[in-house]
Each structure stands twice: as C-alpha cells, then as structure tokens.
Amino acid sequence: MDASTPPDRRLIGAFIGTTFFTFVVLLHVTFPNMGGTGLRMPHNAAVWMGLALMMALAMWPAARGVIRFSAFHKGLGLLLLALWLPFLWSWNEASLIALPRLLTVTAGAILLLGIAQLPLTRRDWWWLGMAILTGPHCQASWSLSGC
C-alpha cells in the first residue's frame, strides 16, 4: 500500500464500529466517584479508551507519510497553540484544573484531523451520525423507563 491507494474499507468499518461501541456502551459505563465535584470530577477512563482507539484508527492512513489537512485544521492548530501557551509561563492550581480540559480539546482536534484522513462516503457519514445519536437515545430510553 502506497500513498496513492485509499485505506481499506475494513478500516473505515472498524472506525464506525468503534464509534458505535464508544457512544453506545462506553459512554454509559459509570465508575464510583472517588471524590470530587464540579470542576474536579473524575474522568471516564472507558470513554478515553474508546476515543484513543478511534484516534488510532482514524490516523492509521497517515502512517503512509501523507497527511491530509485543510485551512480548518490549520486554524484549529493555531487555536490549540494559543490555548496551550499560558502553560509555558504559569503553572498553578488553575493550570491543574485546566489540564484535563485542554487534553480533551487536543484529543478532539486529533480525532478531527484523523477523520480527514479517511475517505468517508455519504453513507459512512450517515452511520457516524447514527452512532453519535444512538448513545443519547439509549440513555434517554433507559432513563425514561425508570430502571
């Protein structure tokens, strides 16, 4: 496989399947709260594992040496740089609160860059939308059923 061949459809299928699994199953895994409220809530490790797998699958085609990006990705990179700059000269209690949020924004940017590497068809985008909408639908159905 060289830089001109598109990724295998199995890779795109695995990405969409991982998206379904992340939003339908992992998003609803709860861990006991070991302390913390408000800005100090613990993170959901299960969702992070799913998103890490999604990022890895999406960025896989970039391993061939060609990274596709647009002006949107350039602007997003500059905004991320602006958000990370304050950490260079100030590290305090507020930095510790902001760090998980900046890591999340950075992970989202990497995921968006990875999605640009996949040649998704209109049907693939439909399945991704259904994956994202199925999670809240399951949660709402479960909540309204009184379980």
DAMO-V905015 format. One record per backbone hydrogen bond with DSSP energy under -0.5 kcal/mol. NH is the residue of the N-H (numbers start at 1). CO is the residue of the C=O. Records with the same first field share a line. If there is no record, write none. Layout:
# DAMO-V905015
NH->CO  CO
This chain:
# DAMO-V905015
5->2
11->8
12->8
13->9
14->10
15->11
16->12
17->13
18->14
19->15
20->16
21->17
22->18
23->19
24->20
25->21
26->21
27->22
28->25
29->26
34->32
40->37
41->38
45->43
48->44
49->45
50->46
51->47
52->48
53->49
54->50
55->51
56->52
57->53
58->54
59->55
60->56  57
62->59
63->60
64->61
65->62
67->65
68->66
74->70
75->71
76->72
77->73
78->74
79->75
80->76
81->77
82->78
83->79
84->80
85->81
86->82
87->84
88->85
89->85  86
90->86
96->92
97->93
98->94
99->95
100->96
101->97
102->98
103->99
104->100
105->101
106->102
107->103
108->104
109->105
110->106
111->107
112->108
113->109
114->110
115->111
116->112
117->113  114
118->114  115
120->118
125->121
126->122
127->123
128->124
129->125
130->126
131->127
132->128
133->129
134->130
135->131
136->132
137->133
138->134
139->135
140->136
141->137
142->138
143->139
144->140
145->141
146->143
147->142
